């Protein structure tokens, strides 16, 4: 139990959230707002910088100060907006190098922070491309995973919010009728997905066959070529020997974070 407690605290340091509810209780992943702020603010911007940009400068164009405050709060729930959290810091770094990957990386980041979004993806993984997913089926999935936790109205709102997030990043398509699709695998999104799984302690085949591969829509056999491209950018190190490839994302971490990774896993 003590080791589990340590692991949970370490994951929070990296930016994962242990909360039973997340930002999708109120909004989708707010990709338009995140993209605007990402393009506006420097890579080393702090949470306070984001707060000023949203609340004082109204960078995301909200009509009232109250709505700006709520938007800031929801974005913190979704992403942390903290440069000291590896999940958010690396999202911004890779997002600079590969902007086309930003929608999928944003979804992966919120997946790591939102229990309802994680539950919703379990349903998506069961569906083949082209299958329609009625909103009621998503509501039933949320009820199954969180029995009695939400009112009918909240389940409807949650289903709409998670469906919007998956539509924004390419796992669903359609405005009213949602159909399962597969997003295009991209270097940045694949490397970021593997990074998130690696922070969780997944290694080797467990990482390559994990939910994180499914989030980035990359097959285990195709991961290596994407990771080699990421390694050429300095995001990770690859070491091969005896038919096994060791993936190490330490170049993206601070020394304190490296110590946590090797101490916990």
N, C-alpha and C positions, 0 to 999 in steps of 0.2 A: 504493500500500500504506500509506503514512504517513497519508493521509486516512482510509482505512478503519480504521486503528488508532485515530485520534482519534474517529471516529464510534462505534466500539465502546466506548471509554472513556466517552464522553458518555452513551451509552445506559445504561451501568452506573450513572452518577451519577443518572440519572432513575429507576432501579429495575429496569431490564431485567437479565436474567441470561444470561451467555454459556455457562453450564455445560451439559455434554452430558447430564446427568441432573438431575432436580429432585425436588421433594417427593413426587410421585406414586410414586416408588420405594417409599415406605413407607405413605402414606396418601392419601385423597382430598383435596379442597381444605379439609377440616375446617371446613365452613361454620358448623356449630353453635358451635364454639369461637370462631371469629372473631366471630360475631354477639354472643355473650356479652361478649367483651372490648370490642368496638366500643361496645356500649351502656353498659358499666361505666366505661371510661376516657375522660378528656377528649380533645378533638380534638388537643391538642398533646402528648399522651403520647409519651414516648421509648421506644426499645426496652428500656431498663432498667426503665421503668415496667411494660411488658408482662411482662418477666421476673419482676419481683416479684409481680405479680398472679397469674401462673401458678404459680411455684415456691413462693413464701412464703405467699400468701393462698389458693392452690388455687381460684382463681376459676372454673376450668373443671371442677372436681370429679373429678380423677384420684386413684386409690386410693393411689399410692405416690409418693415424691419422684422416683424414677427415671422413672416414667411422666410426671411433670410436666416433667422436664428434656427428655425425648424430644419431648413435645408442643411445648414452646417451640422446640426445634431445628427441628422440622418446620414450624412456623408461620413461622419466619424464612426457611426455604427457600422456602416458598410465597409469602410476601408481603413479606419483608424486615422488616416491623414498624418501619421507620425513618421517622420524620416528615420527615427531610431528603430522602427519596426521593420525587420528585413523584408517581410512580404510586400509592404507598401513601397519601401525604398527601391527594391529591385523592380517592382512593377514600373516605377517611374524611369529607372535607368534603361531597362529594356524597351520601354515604350518610346524613349527618345530615339533609340537605334532602329526600332522596327515599329513605326506608328500603326501599320496595318494590323498588328497583333493586339492592339490595345483593347478592343471590345472583348475578345476572348480572355485576355489576361485579367480584365476587370471582373468578369464573371467568375474566374478561378479564385481571385482574391476574395470576393464576397462569399463564394462557396466555402472557403476556409473560415469564414466568420459568421455564417448564418445557418442555423440548424434546419430551418424550413426550406431553404434553397437546396441543402444537401438531400433532404427527404424527397424533394420534387425530382431531383436528378435520378433517383432510383427508379422512378416511373419511366422517365425518358429512356433510360438504358435498355428497358425491356421492349422498346418500340423500334420497328424497322422504318427506314426512310419512306415517306409517303403515307404512313399511318396517321389518321386524325386522332387528336387527343382532346376530347370534349372537356370543357372547364369542370364539369361535374366529376369527371374521372380524377382530375387533379385535386379537387376538394376532397374526394373520398380517400385519396392517397394521404393527404395531410391529416385527415381524421384517423386513418389507420396508424400513422406514425406518432400522432399526438392525441390519443383518444380523450375526448371530452375537454380538450384544452381551449378550443375556440368556438365562438358562436357561429351560426350559419353565415351571418353577414361578414364576420372576420375571415372565415374560410373562403368565401367568395372573393374578398379583397386580396387575400394572400395568393389565391390561385391566379388572379389577374396579374398581380405583381411579379410572381416568379415566372409566369408565362411571358411577360414582357421582357424580363431579363434574358430568358433563353432565346427569345426572338431577336433581341438586340445583338446577341453574339453568334447567331447562326445555328443553334440547336433546334429551333422551331422557325416556322414561317407562317405568314398570314395574319390579318388584323383581328378578325372575329373567330374564324375557324382555324385552329392551330394544327399544323401538320409537322410531323417529325422530319427534320432535315439533319444533315451533317455539315458542320462548318469546315472551311478549308484549313487544312493543317498549315501552320506558318512557323518559321524558325523561332521567333520570339515567344509565341504562345506555347510551343512544345517545350522549349527550354524552361520557361517560367513554370509550366505544369510539373515538369520533372523536379525543378527546384522546390516547389511546395511539397511534393511527395517526399523528397529527400529530407527536408526539414522535419517532416513527421516521423522520420526514422526508417522509411522504406528503402531497401537496397536491392540491387541485382534484379532478378526476375520479378520479385514482388513489386518493385517500382515500375518496371516496364509493363506489367500486366495489371496495374492498379487503375482505380477510378480516375486518377490524374491523367493517364493516357487517354481514357475515354473523353475526358473534358476537352483535351486538345485535339481529339479525333486523329490520333496517330497509332498505328499498329506497332507492336513490340519490335517487329523486324525493320521498321522504318525509322525508329527513334535514333539509331546510331548516326545516320547521315545528318540529321538535324542537329544533334549534339556536337558533331564535329564542326559544324558551322558556328555554333555558339562558342566552342572552344577557341576558334580562330578569332573571335571577338574578345576573348579574355574573360568570358563569363564563368568558365568551368575548366576543369582538367580531366582528361580521359587517360586512363592507364589500362593497357591490355596485357594479359598474360594467362597462359593455360586455358585459353578459350573463354576467359571471363574479362569483362570490361568494368573497371572501377570508375564510377562517376563521382567527382568531388567539386562541389560548388563553393568551396572555401574562398575563392577569389572575390566572391560577392559579399562576403561577411566581414564584420569587424573581428578583432582578436577575441573579444569577450564572447561573441556569438560562436566562433570556432570552438572555443573551450566548452561552451554549452553543448554543441553538437557532439563532440567527442566524449564529453562527460556523461551524456544521457543515452547515447546509442552505442 
